[in-house]
């Protein structure tokens, strides 16, 4: 039995303590009344075991067991590095 785990794609906006990064995920949705595409944003805390993320990096995170009260995603891979 395979259980599908959610993957999120986002940009690191903050280094939030040890082994944690805050990732901003952007998604485009259709407005129900005006039928125009609008952006929706949500921030997730992700677990970065090796402390290798920097602000501006594009990352992919995968859902996992809850690591803390607010962390339930862990880093899968770094897609692109941000500008220093």
N, C-alpha and C positions, 0 to 999 in steps of 0.2 A: 504494500500500500504506500503510494507516494503522496506526501502532503505538500501542496503548493505553498511556497513562502513568497510573500510580497517583496518586490524589489522597488526601491525608490532611487531616482536620479536627481541629484541636486548639486548645489554649490556651497562650499564651506564658508560660513559668514563669521564664525567665532570659534576660538579654541576655548572650550568650557571646562577648565580644570584638567586633572590628570587623566589621560586615556579617553577623553571625551571631546567631541566636536559638535557644533551646532550647524545643521545643514538646512538650507532653504530650498524647498521643493516648489516649483512653479507648474501649474497645470492650466490649460485653456478649457473653459467651459462655455456653453452657449447660454446666454441670458434668456430666462424663460419668457419675458415680455417683449424685449427689444430684438431678440434673435440676432444678437451681435456676440462675437467671441470676446470674452473678458478673461483676464488673468486672475487666478486665485493662488494664494501663497500659504504655505504652512511650514513651520520649523520643526525639525526632529532632532533629538539628541542621539548620536550614534557612537558606538564603542570603537575606539581606535587602539588596539592592543599595543602597537609598536610606537605610538606617538609620532606618526609620519605625516600627518595632515597639516597643511598650512592654509591660511585664509585665501580664498580664491580658487582652490582646487575643485575640479568637477569630479564627483564620486558616484559610485553605485553602492548602495547599502542593502542588506538582506535582513528580513525579519528573523528574529531568534527569540529564545526565552527571555523573560524580563531580567535584565541585569541589575536594574535599580528601579526606583519608583517611576522614573520618566524615560528610562532607556530600554528599548526593546528592538533595536536595530544594531547590526554590526557591519563594519566596513567589509565590502566584498572586493572592490578594486578602485584604483584611482584612474579615471579616464584621462584627465588632463591636469597639468599643474598650473597654478595661477601665477600672476606676475608678482615678483618679490617686492 
